[in-house]
């Protein structure tokens, strides 16, 4: 499943689309040029327990690195994934 990104002004999302419907999503808000606040992660029930939520967080981390940004994970799921993955801590605000 391909993870895509959509962004309008300060709000954005990493998502997986199936037949025109988002079946997994991690939403964020940019606060300034170098900060991304992850506010929500949701995966359809049929796709849970397959690592898709973790893949969405990894996509956000990679995007933050590429754009020299830090992440403040307000979403409990994203916070848990980032804090429990040592190689992600470099982007943690």
N, C-alpha and C positions, 0 to 999 in steps of 0.2 A: 504494500500500500504506500502510495506516494504522499509525503507530507508537503503541503503547499503553504504559502504565506500570503496573507491579505492585510493591507494596511491603508488606513485613511486618516490623514492628519496624525493625531497622537495615538489613536487606537488601532490595535492590530490583533491578528490571530494566526496561529499555526493550526492547520486543520487537515483532515482527510475527507475527501468528497467521494460519495458513492451515488451515482445516478442523480447528481444535482443536489444532494442533501449532505450536509456535514454530519459525519457519524462519529467524529472525534475532534475536539477543539481545545486549544490552550489560548486563552485571551490575555492580552497585556495592554498596558498604557505606557507610553513614553513620557517620562518626566524630565525634560531637558534633553540635551544632546547625548548624554552618556549614561542614562538610567532607564531601565525597563522594569516595570512593576507587573509581575504575573499575578493576575487577580482571580483566575478561574481555570480549571481543567475539567473536562467532561468527556467521557467515552461511552458510547452506546453500550447497553448491557450485554448484547451479544458479542461484543469485542473485548470485554474486560478480561483480565487475567492473561492477556496475550502480550503484555509489554508495550502496548501502544501508548499509554499515558507516559511511560518513561521515554519512549521515542520522541514524543512531542516536547518533553522537557529538554532532551538532548538537542533537538532542533533549535530551541530557543537559546540554549547555551552556545551552540555553534554560531548562531546569528549574532549574539552578544559579543563573542570573541572577534568575529570578522569585522564588527563595527566599533570595537574598543568601548564596549558598554559594560555596565555592571547590572546585576539583576537583584531586585528585592522581591523575594517570593512571598507575597501575601497569601497566596493559595496554599492551604496546608499540604496538599499532595505534592505540589512543586517544591515546597520547602523541604519536605521529607526526602524527596529524590535528590535534590541538590546537596543537602547537608549530609546525606549518607553515601554520596559518591565523591571520593577524594579528588578525582580529576576535574570535578565541576566547581570546586571551591574557589578557583581563581576569579570567577565572575560574580561571586556572592558579595553583595553590598554590605 
